[in-house]
């Protein structure tokens, strides 16, 4: 991204912000002009996978989790006011979580559906749930070709880190992907620039 002069948005958990080994990375991202956002403090599952309307946390647990995330971000000079976009853990939420997010003065955001980019965390031993980087890449370009709007306004989610069992890291293909999309005339925006 630095080579291509692209600014992106990074949503980290409070646990990630608190890790001393990641401090210089986070500071570098901020200094380079990337958006730093919240992704919950402890990466709690807020609602049931199969009964999505079943909320698994109390309002207090939710508020504490979000506020603790921002508390850890404060060390890097990032506040809820300067970074009001919140990506829920697991990218999974329901209307209750959306309402609680709004009540915290935050705006819930999520990835745009239609590609396999969110499966970049999977590893081969997961069997049928595993998605190779080539499959993920093709899914992005296929959507770009078949959708009337292409990827205009699309929010693409890619994980910064993945399980060591995944040796086929999709983020190693980002340079190629960004170059191909740039050649098609796309610009890349931080989440706050895209949504404002």
C-alpha positions as CSV (number, residue, x, y, z in Angstrom):
1,X,0.0,0.0,0.0
2,X,2.9,2.3,0.7
3,X,4.4,1.7,-2.7
4,X,1.0,2.4,-4.4
5,X,0.3,5.3,-2.1
6,X,-3.0,3.8,-1.0
7,X,-4.6,4.5,2.4
8,X,-6.6,1.8,4.0
9,X,-8.7,1.1,7.1
10,X,-7.5,-1.2,9.8
11,X,-9.9,-2.5,12.5
12,X,-8.1,-4.1,15.4
13,X,-9.3,-5.7,18.6
14,X,-8.3,-4.2,21.9
15,X,-6.1,-7.3,22.5
16,X,-4.2,-6.4,19.3
17,X,-3.8,-2.8,20.3
18,X,-2.5,-3.9,23.7
19,X,0.2,-6.3,22.4
20,X,3.6,-4.5,22.8
21,X,4.9,-6.4,19.7
22,X,2.3,-4.7,17.5
23,X,2.8,-1.2,18.9
24,X,5.3,-0.1,16.2
25,X,3.1,-1.5,13.4
26,X,0.1,0.4,14.7
27,X,2.1,3.6,15.1
28,X,3.5,3.3,11.6
29,X,0.0,2.7,10.1
30,X,-1.3,5.8,11.9
31,X,1.7,7.9,10.8
32,X,1.2,6.7,7.2
33,X,-2.3,8.1,7.2
34,X,-4.3,4.9,7.5
35,X,-7.6,4.7,9.4
36,X,-7.4,2.9,12.7
37,X,-10.7,1.5,14.0
38,X,-12.3,-0.7,16.6
39,X,-13.2,-4.3,16.3
40,X,-14.2,-5.1,19.9
41,X,-11.9,-5.5,22.8
42,X,-12.0,-9.3,23.3
43,X,-13.6,-10.4,20.0
44,X,-16.8,-11.6,21.6
45,X,-19.5,-13.4,19.7
46,X,-22.4,-10.9,20.2
47,X,-25.1,-13.0,18.6
48,X,-25.9,-16.6,17.9
49,X,-24.6,-18.1,14.6
50,X,-27.9,-19.9,13.8
51,X,-30.4,-17.7,15.6
52,X,-29.1,-14.4,14.7
53,X,-31.7,-12.5,16.6
54,X,-30.5,-14.1,19.8
55,X,-28.1,-11.7,21.4
56,X,-25.4,-13.5,23.5
57,X,-24.2,-10.5,25.5
58,X,-25.8,-7.9,27.8
59,X,-25.9,-4.3,27.0
60,X,-23.2,-3.7,29.7
61,X,-21.0,-6.4,28.3
62,X,-21.3,-4.9,24.9
63,X,-20.6,-1.4,26.1
64,X,-17.7,-2.5,28.2
65,X,-16.2,-4.4,25.3
66,X,-16.4,-1.5,22.9
67,X,-15.3,1.1,25.4
68,X,-12.3,-1.0,26.4
69,X,-11.3,-1.3,22.8
70,X,-11.3,2.5,22.5
71,X,-9.5,2.7,25.8
72,X,-6.6,0.7,24.3
73,X,-6.7,2.7,21.1
74,X,-6.3,6.0,23.1
75,X,-2.6,5.0,23.6
76,X,-2.2,5.7,19.9
77,X,-4.2,8.9,20.0
78,X,-7.3,7.4,18.5
79,X,-10.7,8.2,20.0
80,X,-14.3,7.3,19.3
81,X,-14.8,10.8,18.0
82,X,-11.9,10.6,15.6
83,X,-12.6,7.0,14.6
84,X,-16.4,6.4,14.9
85,X,-16.7,3.4,12.6
86,X,-17.0,0.1,14.4
87,X,-16.5,-3.3,12.7
88,X,-18.3,-6.0,14.9
89,X,-16.3,-9.1,15.9
90,X,-16.7,-11.9,13.4
91,X,-18.4,-9.3,11.2
92,X,-21.6,-10.7,12.8
93,X,-24.3,-8.7,14.4
94,X,-28.1,-8.2,14.7
95,X,-30.4,-5.2,15.0
96,X,-29.8,-5.1,18.8
97,X,-26.1,-4.8,18.3
98,X,-26.6,-2.2,15.6
99,X,-28.8,-0.2,18.0
100,X,-26.3,-0.4,20.8
101,X,-23.5,0.6,18.5
102,X,-25.5,3.7,17.6
103,X,-26.3,4.5,21.2
104,X,-22.5,4.5,21.8
105,X,-22.2,7.3,19.2
106,X,-20.6,4.9,16.7
107,X,-21.5,3.8,13.2
108,X,-21.5,0.0,12.5
109,X,-19.8,-1.0,9.3
110,X,-19.2,-4.3,7.6
111,X,-17.7,-5.7,4.4
112,X,-19.6,-5.8,1.2
113,X,-20.9,-9.3,0.4
114,X,-20.2,-11.1,-2.8
115,X,-16.5,-12.2,-2.7
116,X,-14.6,-14.8,-0.8
117,X,-12.1,-12.3,0.7
118,X,-13.3,-12.9,4.2
119,X,-12.2,-16.6,4.0
120,X,-8.6,-15.6,3.8
121,X,-8.2,-16.8,7.4
122,X,-9.1,-20.4,6.5
123,X,-6.5,-23.2,6.3
124,X,-6.5,-26.5,4.2
125,X,-7.3,-28.7,7.2
126,X,-10.7,-27.0,7.4
127,X,-11.8,-29.0,4.4
128,X,-14.7,-27.7,2.4
129,X,-14.5,-24.3,4.2
130,X,-11.0,-23.6,3.0
131,X,-10.5,-21.1,0.2
132,X,-7.2,-20.7,-1.5
133,X,-5.8,-17.3,-2.4
134,X,-6.3,-18.0,-6.0
135,X,-10.0,-18.7,-5.4
136,X,-10.4,-15.6,-3.4
137,X,-8.6,-13.5,-6.0
138,X,-10.8,-14.9,-8.8
139,X,-14.0,-14.3,-6.7
140,X,-13.1,-10.6,-6.4
141,X,-12.3,-10.2,-10.1
142,X,-15.4,-12.2,-11.1
143,X,-17.7,-9.9,-9.0
144,X,-16.0,-6.9,-10.5
145,X,-16.7,-8.2,-14.1
146,X,-20.3,-9.3,-13.5
147,X,-21.7,-6.6,-11.3
148,X,-23.1,-3.5,-13.2
149,X,-21.4,-1.2,-10.6
150,X,-18.2,-3.3,-10.5
151,X,-16.5,-2.7,-7.2
152,X,-17.5,0.9,-6.9
153,X,-18.2,1.6,-3.2
154,X,-17.2,-1.9,-2.3
155,X,-15.7,-2.6,1.2
156,X,-13.3,-5.4,0.8
157,X,-12.2,-7.2,4.0
158,X,-8.8,-8.8,4.2
159,X,-7.3,-10.1,7.5
160,X,-3.9,-8.7,8.6
161,X,-2.9,-12.0,10.2
162,X,-3.9,-15.6,9.7
163,X,-3.3,-19.0,11.2
164,X,0.2,-20.3,10.7
165,X,-1.4,-23.4,9.1
166,X,-2.4,-21.2,6.2
167,X,0.8,-20.9,4.2
168,X,-1.1,-19.5,1.1
169,X,-1.5,-16.0,2.6
170,X,-3.9,-13.8,0.6
171,X,-2.3,-10.6,1.7
172,X,0.8,-11.6,-0.4
173,X,-1.5,-11.1,-3.5
174,X,-2.6,-7.6,-2.5
175,X,0.0,-5.9,-4.6
176,X,-1.2,-7.8,-7.7
177,X,-4.8,-7.1,-6.9
178,X,-4.3,-3.4,-6.3
179,X,-2.3,-3.0,-9.5
180,X,-5.0,-4.8,-11.5
181,X,-7.8,-2.8,-10.0
182,X,-5.8,0.5,-10.4
183,X,-5.4,-0.4,-14.1
184,X,-9.2,-0.6,-14.4
185,X,-9.5,2.9,-13.0
186,X,-10.4,2.2,-9.3
187,X,-9.3,4.5,-6.5
188,X,-8.9,3.2,-3.0
189,X,-10.4,5.1,0.0
190,X,-10.2,5.0,3.8
191,X,-13.6,4.0,5.3
192,X,-14.2,7.5,6.6
193,X,-13.6,9.1,3.2
194,X,-15.7,6.5,1.5
195,X,-18.7,6.9,3.8
196,X,-18.6,10.7,4.4
